[in-house]
Amino acid sequence: MATYKAIVDWKAKGDFAANRYARAHEWRFDGGAIVPASSSPHVVPAPLSDPAGVDPEEALIASVSSCHMLWFLSLAQAAGFVVESYRDEAEGRMGKDDRGKVAVTKIILYPEITFAGRAPSAGELDRLHHDAHDKCFIANSLRTEILVAAR
């Protein structure tokens, strides 16, 4: 099995002792990508958080969506379908989980897919999404409810 790594790099800016410090930081990945990151402005108001940075909650939702999409594309191709485009405006909802802890309690994927040639029937599309969800490593790693509401 593979090992994955990420570097999270933060340097103090502001008054740390007074809890008035910036939460902006960077995520660095082995391929060279550097992603500006921050706490969510819903959790730590700007300017201490950077709304332009990706927050951990957004990254979680994007990871689930991306994983689902990549499996969907693979399964659709193997089934003989040609996908022209795939867009998902996924959303995550915070709430209290069954242990009373604040968590991302639900992730809803809203994929919009365009096919060239024959499009799958409603049943075939449902099966592709079901199988993609079942194979998604990220979804398999979470306790969060994940729904697919294909558009």
Secondary structure, DSSP 8 states (H G I E B T S, - for coil): -----EEEE----EETTTTEE---EEEEETTS-EEEE---TTTS-TTTS-TTSB-HHHHHHHHHHHHHHHHHHHHHHHTT-EEEEEEE--EEEEEE-TTS-EEEEEEEE-EEEEEESS---HHHHHHHHHHHHHH-HHHHT--SEEEE---
